[in-house]
Amino acid sequence: MTTHLSFDVHLNERARSAAEREQVLASPGFGQTFTDHMIAVDWTEGRGWHDARLEPYAPLVLDPATAVFHYAQELFEGLKAYRQTNGSIVSFRPHANAARFNQSAARMAMPELPEDVFVESLDLLVRTDRDWVPTTEGHSLYLRPFMIATQVGLGVNHPSGTYRYMVIASPAASYFTSGLKPVTVWLSTEYTRAAPGGTGFAKCGGNYAAAFVAQRQAVEQGCDQVVWLDAFEHRWVEEMGGMNLFFVFGDRLLTPALTGTLLPGITRDSILSLAEELGLRAEEGKISIEEWQAGCETGELTEVFACGTAAVVTPVGAVKGSDREWVVGDGGTGPVTRRIREELVGIQYGARPDTHNWVHKVC
Ligand SMILES: *Cc1c(COP(=O)(O)O)cnc(C)c1O
């Protein structure tokens, strides 16, 4: 199997002008507009990875019987490139995304991609489209690596024999337009995101397809986001939408343990590692919705926040379920949430020392 791949480079002759780019960068939104290039690498059974290339961003032409459309053999990653205060461009912990990509791939019976090829593909795309990395504070270039099953045919007894790995990139403003404004969450007791033995820990599109109905219900209930509970008792807190959760008890942080039904967030992992330096004790454990409510009522549970690459840290201000609702703290953004966000963003943009070697220089 392939151990080294070199990328062919086909530059886009119809790349947008500086003026067109600046217009997009003035107000990029999130995941709306894409850069001039993309990465593609193919995999064939018996041959491994081949035809690695950077090429002009363009639609795909796929047979309607392509496996991904029918059986959802697909997975993705999400990370960002940041323009630091000194002008250089970095990504944040890309090797962690590479490792998680391969954990997802193993669960979905898809081929693993060598970690160095994954990171090199991101670096090549970002270097080529470096002018698309925003200079506005808080903005970034969102990178979306993904892999799809490309075999044509409807047979269901075996995984696809061919795959395509791709990376696209999109300039991004802050994910939640409201910034650090607290969200109200809906406790979903009707739907579950993941069950033991399932795909909860894998970053696959199917998890999201199954989640939209609950997210829509949350909005119908006047909430911003859905909180996922365990599949058996509908009591134990797992995640919020596409983000992990942290509970703050004064100077103690608690986040739900990775049981296999939670997505192992890299932001979550980074916060666990940073806690001590920030004078906090962090632990992974269990918390039920009753404990969440009681903690808020006694005042022991002072803050709750969600975390993920796209929005970094988002405070949870209020909670609503079919038979209960309550406020977290005073419903605002607490000091621990603020401090953690500041530290993470500071490392990503180069305003704070990178003591964990998380920042990967691209150019
Ligand atoms: C991607 C994702 C997260 C957050 O992971 P990060 O690596 O921190 O961005 C959390 N939950 C789900 C369901 C996700 O898909």
PDBQT file of the ligand as one rigid body, heavy atoms in Angstrom, charges set to zero:
ROOT
HETATM    1  C1  LIG A 401     -17.171  17.861  15.489  1.00  0.00    +0.000 C 
HETATM    2  C2  LIG A 401     -18.074  17.608  16.651  1.00  0.00    +0.000 A 
HETATM    3  C3  LIG A 401     -17.780  18.068  17.958  1.00  0.00    +0.000 A 
HETATM    4  C4  LIG A 401     -16.632  19.005  18.278  1.00  0.00    +0.000 C 
HETATM    5  O1  LIG A 401     -15.374  18.548  17.921  1.00  0.00    +0.000 OA
HETATM    6  P1  LIG A 401     -14.165  19.578  17.775  1.00  0.00    +0.000 P 
HETATM    7  O2  LIG A 401     -13.018  18.711  17.372  1.00  0.00    +0.000 OA
HETATM    8  O3  LIG A 401     -13.964  20.221  19.085  1.00  0.00    +0.000 OA
HETATM    9  O4  LIG A 401     -14.558  20.559  16.722  1.00  0.00    +0.000 OA
HETATM   10  C5  LIG A 401     -18.633  17.707  18.987  1.00  0.00    +0.000 A 
HETATM   11  N1  LIG A 401     -19.730  16.949  18.760  1.00  0.00    +0.000 NA
HETATM   12  C6  LIG A 401     -20.046  16.501  17.533  1.00  0.00    +0.000 A 
HETATM   13  C7  LIG A 401     -21.270  15.676  17.352  1.00  0.00    +0.000 C 
HETATM   14  C8  LIG A 401     -19.240  16.817  16.427  1.00  0.00    +0.000 A 
HETATM   15  O5  LIG A 401     -19.555  16.375  15.217  1.00  0.00    +0.000 OA
ENDROOT
TORSDOF 0
